């Protein structure tokens, strides 16, 4: 018999149409549902979103506006607790407002006497030292803290948090499953190279090198280059920047080029990745999607989180955005197309373990709520 429903508020970078962060939300929702059902409790999520109507329609959950303090406070006051995460919420590389916002939501829940849970976050970089004591103060009062890599735990430890209090778990997206319509045919009979890029270097040296690497690979064999924008609309523009530089070169030897601009739901994008024979990615979650679907991947580093994830599956980046060799990009594409089976066999134990461990935070939260219910 299932107990009465308990409400859990989920805070993160949701409703912005960023496929990676939306995948984090979808993965958390799936894991919470699975783990709560396994122990006989019902958990009703309420998501803090910049576009609550869209979030509700997309995931079938309740949602309130993340920037309307009254709505957030009311949702928290009626809840059984707060989940903060996952993703890279506590970092100040993209600006100084993220950390105060996400810590503020957690602190508000704690003021209201609610248990708070940090769900597989990637913490850092935190370059402004003034944030360190604030993070320590808030995290010390959390009922559960999990991070997605050892580097995040190390950083929290330097802030004064006890290492044993912090659990290292895989990114939640490792547990994301394909939609029910999976199994539809690949977009072409040619080898499909998925490409997930973003703007990063101001002079576009990174995108120029990727374009040149793709052009060289197409000269060696016909390919279907399938661009997969993860953050709309900026990644569409970055993709089309490369497509323009490829021109007709991508169609040499009967090759083709296309872009997927309508995969809004994360499981739709996951299906796109699953259909690839190789994926080259700058976006972290494009690489996580590929790993979860056992698609051989080529990572391009622009942030430590890329290197941290690649190391967990025994991979190295092909280069960084600051120094990317087009010949290496081309050679790695051709190599993985030829040796994909070996790549998968070598990494299967690592990937299977990460997929299983990705639900650990949801399992812990469900057990906590079952004892409090």
N, C-alpha and C positions, 0 to 999 in steps of 0.2 A: 504494500500500500504506500503510495507516494504522499509525503508530508505536505503541509501547506506551503505555498510558494513563497520563496524569499527573493527580494529584489536586490540586485547588485548593480551599482552604477559603474560604467566603464568610461574612463577618460583617456584620450589619445588624440592623434592628429587625424580626426575622422571627418568625413564629409567634404574633403578638399579634392576628391577624385584622383588622389595619388594611389595608383594600383598597389604599390607595396604596402602602404599603411592600411588600405582597405582590406588587403589580404591578411594583415595582422588581425584586424577586427573579425573578419570571417573565421579565421583559425581559432581565435579565442572563443567565439560563439559556439563553434562546432565542438571544441574540447570541453567547454563548460556543460553543454547539453549531454555529451557522452558520459562524462564523469559524474554528473549529478544523477543521471538516470541509473548509473551503475550502483550507486549507494542509496537510491530511493528517496531523493529529495528533488524538489522542483526549484529551479533558479530562473527568475525573470529579469533579463538584462534591460537596463536603461542606458542608452549611449549618449554621451555628450558630443554634439556634432555642430559644425558650422552650418550645416544644411539638414536640420532634423527631419524635414519632410522627405527628402531624398533618402536619407539613411533608413528611415522607417519603411519606405517603399521597397528599398533594395534588400534589406535583411529581415524584414518582418518583425522588427523589435520596436519598443518604445524609444523615443529619442527626444532630447531637449536641447535648446541652443546653448552651446558651450560658453558664449560670451554674455549671456543674460544671468547675472548673479542670482537674482531672485529665483529663477527656474532651477538653476543648479543647486542652490541651497535647499529648495523644497524637495527636489529629487533625492538629495543626500539624506535629508531628515527622515524621509519615509523608507529609506533603504536599510538593508542588513550589512552594507559595507561598500567599499570603493576599490575597484581595480584601476591602477594606473599603468598603462602600457599596452602593448610593447612598443617597439620602435626606438628611435633615437630622440627621446623627448628631452632628456636633460643634457643638453649640449649648447654651447654658445657660439658655434662657428657660423651658423646662419643668422644670428642676431642675439640680442641680449634679453629678449622678452619671453622666450620659451621657458627657461628655467623658472622665473618667478611665477609664470602662469600655472605650470604643472605642479610646482610645489604648493602654490596657493590653493589649488583644488584639493590636494591631499591634506593640507593643514586644515582646511574648512571641514573636511570629513572628520578629522581627528578632534576638532573643537566640538563637533556634534556627537562625539562619543562613538563613532563608527570605526570598526576595524578596517585597516587599509592594507592593500596588497600590491606589491610592485611585481609586475608580470613581465619577465624576460626582457627587461629594458637593456638597451645599449647605452651606457652612461659615458659621456664625454665625447670629444674633448671639452673640458671646462677650464678655459684660459683665465677667466676672471676669478681670482682667488676669493673674492668676497662671497662667492656662491658656495664655497666649500663648507663653512660652518652651517649654512642654511640647509644644505642637503643632508648633512650629518644629523642635524636636529630633527628634521622631518622623518628621515629613514629610521632613526633609532626608535621611533614610536610606531613603526609599521608592524603589523602582525606577521608579515611574511615578505621577504625580499628575494627576488630572483633576477639575475642578469644573464645576458645571452653570450657572454664570453669572459674569459679569465681577466682580460685587460680591464673590463668594467669593474670586476671585483677588486682588482689591484688598486684602481683609482679610488674606489670607495674606502678601501683600507687606509690609503694615505690621508683620507679626510677624517679618520678616527673611528670608523665603523669596525666592528668585530668581524673578522673573516668568516668565522663559523656561522654567523647569522645570515650570510649571503650565499644562496644556492646558484650555481652556474648551470644553466639549462640551454638547450638549442633555441633558436628563433622560433616563435610559434608557427610561422609559415611552413616550417618543415613538415608539419602535420596536416597541411591543407590537402583536401582530396578533390579529385576531378568531379565535374558536374555529371549528372545522370546521362547526358547525351554524349559522353565521351565515347570514342570509338569511331567517330566520323572520319572520313579519309583525309590524308594529308593534302595540303593546298596544291601540290604538284608532284609529278613523278621524279623530279630532280632532287638531289640532296638539298635539304632546307637548312639554311644558316640563319638562325634568329639573331637579331641585333637590337640591343637595348642601350641607347645612348642618352646623354644629357649634356647641356651646356656646362662647361666648367672653366677651362682655360680661356682667358680673355682674347688671346690671339687665335684661338681655334686650332692650335697645333695638334691637339689630341684628336679632334674630329677629322682633320686633314690626314693624319697618319692612319686612322681607321679606314677612311675612304680609299687611301692608296693600298692598304693591305687587302681590302676587299677586292679592289680592281685586280691586283696581282693574283689573288686566289681564283678569280673568274677566268683569268687567262689560262690557268693550269687545267681547269675543268669547268663544265657548265654547272651553274648553281642557281638555286632560287634564294635570293636575298630577301628575307622577310623582316621588315622593321617593326619593332614592338614597343611603342611609346608607353611608358609606365606612368608618367606624370603629365596630365593634360593641362594646358596645350603646349607647354614648353618643350616636352620631349618630341612632340610632333614636329616642331620647328627644327630641333636638333637633327631629327631623322631626315627631314627633307633637305637640310643643309648638306648632309652626306650624299643623299640621292642625287642632288644637283651636280655634285662634283664627280659622281660616277658616270653621269650621262648615259650614253649607250654602251659604255664599257662593260657594265654588268650583264649585258645581253649577248656578249660574245659567246660563240660556240653554242648558241641556243639557250643561254641562261635567261633568267627573268628577275624582276624586282617588284616588290609590293610593300604596302604598309597597312598595318591593322590599326584603324582609328576608331573602332566601335566596340572594343572589348572593355566595357566600363566595369562590369562585375569581375572581381578577382578570379573566380573560377573559370570565367570565359578566357581570361588571359593565361591562366594555368593551362588550359586546353591548347591554346596557341603554342605555348612553350613545349608542351608534350609532343607536338607534331614535328618539332625541329630535330634535325640530326646532330647539330652542334649549335650552341648558343654563345655569342660573344656579348658580354655585358659590363656596363658601368654601374647600373643600378643594382644595389645589394639584393633586392628581392627578385630580380630577374635571375640572378645566380642561385638563389635559394630555390626558386621554382624549378630551375633546371636540375639541380641536385636531387630534389625530391622526386622528380620524374625520371631520374637516371639519364638525363641528357648530358653528354660530354660538354663541358663549359670552358670558356676562356674569360678570365676576369681581368679587368683593367682597373688599377688602383687609383683612387682619388682621395681616399679617406681610410684611416686605420681599420674601420669596420669591414672593408673589403678584404684586406689581408687577414684579419682575424677569422673571418668565416672560411676563406679558402684554406687556411691552415688546418681547420677542423676536418676537412675532407682530403687532406694530403695533396693540396694543390698550391701552386705559386701563381701570382699574377703574371701575365705576359709582359707587363710593363706598367708604368704609371702615366697619368695624363701629362705630366711634365716632361717625360722622356719615353716616347713610344716609338718603337722601330716597326715600320710597316712590313719589312721582310719577316720579322718574327710573327707578326699577326697572320700573315699569309701562310707561313709554314705551319703554324699551329692549327689553323683551320683545316688544311689538307691532311695533316697528321691525324687529327681526331676523327676526320671523316673515314680514314682508312683503319684506324685502331680503336674505334668506339667500343667494340665489345670488350677489349682488354681494359679500357678505362673503366667501364662499368663493373667488370668482375673484380678489379683491384679495390674499388671503393664501396662495393655493396655492403660489407660489414659495418663500415663507418656510417654510411648513410642510413642504413636500417636502424642502427642504434640511435641516431639523432631523431629520426621520425618517431620512434617509440618514446624517447625522453621528452619530446616537445610538449607532451600533455601533462608533464609533472606539475606545473603551477596550477592548472585547472583541477587536478586531482587533490592537491593540497588545499585549495580554496573550498572545494566541495566538501571535503572532510571537516574542515574548520566550521563551515556553516551548518553541517549536519549535527555537530556537537553543541552548537549554540542555539539550534532551532528548538 
